[in-house]
Amino acid sequence: MTQSGLRPRNPYHNTRAVRDARMFFGRSEALMRLYGAITNSQSVSLLGPRSIGKSSLIECMRLPEIQ
């Protein structure tokens, strides 16, 4: 909640995963951490509220533009 008592607006308004690298931004740190964990054979769990971008993060790892 914010000081005004309103919930912050979710910037991820679409309910489908982002599949266009041009639409995927602001997650470079999360991608680096995820790649690092996977390349070190660590188990990874993505947890978060609905429509926050978990599926988009996984989908974008497959895109050559992101890699």
N, C-alpha and C positions, 0 to 999 in steps of 0.2 A: 504494500500500500504506500501511496505517496502522502505527503503532508496534507494534501487536500482531501484525503480519504478515498480517492479514486484509484482503481487498479491501473498500473501502467499498460499502455497499449502494446499488444504483441506485434512486432514488426514482421513476423512471418505469417502473413495473412492467407497464404495458399495452403491447402491441406495435402498437396502432393509434393513429393520430393523434387528439389531443384535438380534438373538434369542438364542445364546450360551453364557452363563455367563462367560466362559473363554475368550471370545472376547470383553467383556464389561469392560473397565477399565478407570480410570481417571475421573469418575463421581460420586464418593462417596459423595462429598459435595452437588452436585445437587440432588442426590437421597434423602439424609437426609432432605434437605429443602423441597422437594416435599412431602415426607412422612409426615413431620411435618405439612405442610399446609393442607394436606388431612385429617389427623387425628384430626385436629382442625376445621374441617368443613369449610375450606376456599376454595373459588373458585380459580382455577389455570388456567393460560394460558401459553402455551409454544410458544414462538416466536423466530424466527431465520431464517437465510438463508436456502435455500434448501440444503439437504444432510448434515446437521450439526449434526444430531443425535437425533432429537426430538422424532421420532417414536421409536428409539432404547431405549431411556430413559423410555418411557411409557411401551414398551414391557418387558423390564428387571425388572420392578417393579413387574411383575407377577411371575417371576422365584423364586423358593424357595431358590436357592443359593444366590440370591441377598438380599432377605428379611432377 
